[in-house]
Amino acid sequence: MKFKAPILKFEAELWSYYVAIPKNIGDQFIEGDNRRVKCFINGADPIHSALMPKGEVYSIYVKKDFLKKHGLSEGEEVDVLLEKDTSEYGIQVPESFLVLLDQDEEGANYFKSLTMGKQRTLIHIVGKVKNVDSQLAKGLAIMHHLKEANGEIDFKRLNVLIKEYNNRK
């Protein structure tokens, strides 16, 4: 589904910028509780997101870094292409993390027992760095933490483990 929409700014909310998705378009992508889509803005790499209700429209959050990288600004009209996100986790998973999930059955079982939101959070932690060695260190720390905590996440403890794993290089 292609259309044009402006980059808008939230007022006093956690997220800064968004693209408004008309309700009649967004409704076509919602299946039960699944609101996951891939949003391509001006042909750039996709933003994996959920359609978030905002008044009479849905919103797709757009990070400030994305706007800067692509030379976009508030109020600018952009080309939007929406596709249903049919991926397993609703987010792009780094290859390094997929390998860890394949190799560590116990860790993978704990990971798969988490809510989809927690899974995406952990995938995001791994994927936000582009260096494969750093991704592996974060992934190993996550798997270690999941096994150590029997599938429960303590983000303070996880951050300590990530720092420890990063310092092992």
C-alpha atoms as one frame of an Amber mdcrd trajectory, in Angstrom:
protein
   0.000   0.000   0.000   1.593   3.271  -1.161   0.628   6.788  -0.118   2.106
  10.151   0.863   2.201  11.446   4.433   4.024  14.151   6.388   6.590  13.593
   9.134   4.875  14.895  12.270   6.084  15.610  15.794   4.422  14.358  18.963
   3.755  16.947  21.631   5.134  16.018  25.072   5.349  12.275  24.464   8.156
   9.741  24.752   8.577   9.409  20.988   9.421  12.507  18.979   8.348  11.898
  15.373   5.841   9.794  13.506   4.122   9.232  10.193   0.331   9.272  10.346
  -1.303   6.267   8.703  -4.919   6.881   7.664  -7.277   4.579   9.564  -8.758
   3.055   6.389  -5.245   2.029   5.273  -4.020   0.844   8.684  -7.124  -1.265
   9.299  -6.192  -3.421   6.294  -2.988  -4.567   8.046  -4.470  -5.525  11.415
  -5.197  -9.198  12.033  -6.537  -9.812  15.537  -3.877  -8.526  17.949  -1.188
  -8.445  15.256  -0.506  -4.860  14.141   3.079  -5.425  12.914   4.079  -3.776
   9.635   7.174  -2.825   7.675   7.138   0.856   6.770   9.389   2.054   3.947
   9.861   5.830   3.892  11.163   7.234   0.609  12.424   3.748  -0.287  14.789
   3.506   2.710  15.335   0.335   4.736  12.143  -0.696   6.513  11.039   0.449
   9.917   9.589  -2.597  11.678   6.770  -1.339  13.840   3.284  -1.832  15.151
   0.476   0.420  14.003  -0.182   2.527  17.083  -3.622   4.142  17.461  -3.473
   7.937  17.666  -6.882   9.568  17.522  -8.364   9.094  14.057  -5.138   7.675
  12.567  -2.421   5.152  13.321   1.158   6.227  13.871   4.503   4.718  12.965
   7.260   6.038  15.213  10.253   7.470  13.357  13.529   7.919  15.211  15.423
  11.187  15.063  18.489   9.258  13.801  16.441   7.951  10.854  15.374  11.487
   9.914  18.948  12.763  10.166  20.385   9.860   8.160  17.899  10.418   5.328
  17.858  14.233   5.408  14.213  14.448   6.472  12.559  16.970   8.750   9.288
  17.666  10.506   6.460  18.584   8.158   8.152  17.090   5.095   5.868  14.948
   2.967   7.316  11.518   2.248   6.449   8.478   0.156   5.244   5.662   2.408
   4.995   2.001   1.493   3.404  -0.324   4.053   3.697  -4.099   4.023   2.432
  -6.649   6.519   5.349  -7.875   8.635   5.170 -11.648   8.414   8.565 -12.275
  10.031   8.731 -14.563  13.043   9.636 -11.835  15.519   8.275  -8.688  13.846
  11.757  -7.201  13.633  14.880  -7.889  11.613  17.030 -10.382  13.532  20.817
 -10.144  13.177  22.335 -13.282  11.649  24.706 -13.573  14.606  21.775 -13.870
  17.020  20.005 -16.439  14.839  23.168 -18.562  14.977  23.196 -18.345  18.785
  19.533 -19.372  18.931  20.326 -22.353  16.699  23.332 -23.424  18.773  22.019
 -22.922  22.312  18.865 -25.007  22.763  18.350 -24.135  26.441  18.822 -20.400
  25.837  16.588 -20.522  22.751  13.820 -22.243  24.716  13.926 -19.534  27.379
  14.001 -16.862  24.669  10.981 -18.345  22.870   9.041 -18.500  26.152   9.259
 -14.705  26.519   6.519 -12.384  25.296   6.928 -11.114  21.737   7.647  -7.642
  23.111  10.489  -8.891  25.312  11.865 -10.939  22.419  11.901  -7.826  20.212
  13.561  -5.809  22.985  16.387  -8.351  23.260  16.746  -8.556  19.466  16.924
  -4.763  19.360  19.674  -4.768  22.003  21.731  -7.101  19.803  20.905  -5.400
  16.503  21.448  -1.782  17.470  25.194  -2.283  17.029  26.448  -3.129  13.546
  29.757  -4.719  14.576  29.319  -8.507  14.459  31.728  -9.073  17.381  29.676
  -6.694  19.543  26.470  -8.388  18.424  27.892 -11.764  19.421  29.016 -10.447
  22.808  25.545  -9.033  23.498  23.865 -12.205  22.252  26.058 -14.418  24.426
  25.351 -12.215  27.442  21.606 -12.452  26.777  21.720 -16.241  26.482  23.836
 -16.485  29.649  21.378 -14.245  31.504  18.288 -16.164  30.350  19.790 -19.463
  31.509  21.094 -18.001  34.775  17.686 -16.461  35.581  15.557 -19.363  34.291
  14.000 -17.222  31.574  13.303 -14.165  33.704  14.810 -10.843  32.637  16.481
  -8.481  35.065  17.635  -5.667  32.794  20.034  -4.254  35.403  21.785  -7.616
  35.701  21.661  -8.088  31.926  23.386  -4.735  31.368  26.152  -5.746  33.792
  26.613  -9.030  31.893  26.703  -7.228  28.541  29.482  -4.965  29.840  31.387
  -8.007  31.123  31.046  -9.798  27.775  32.078  -6.658  25.849  35.231  -6.377
  27.994  36.285  -9.971  27.204  37.402  -9.007  23.697
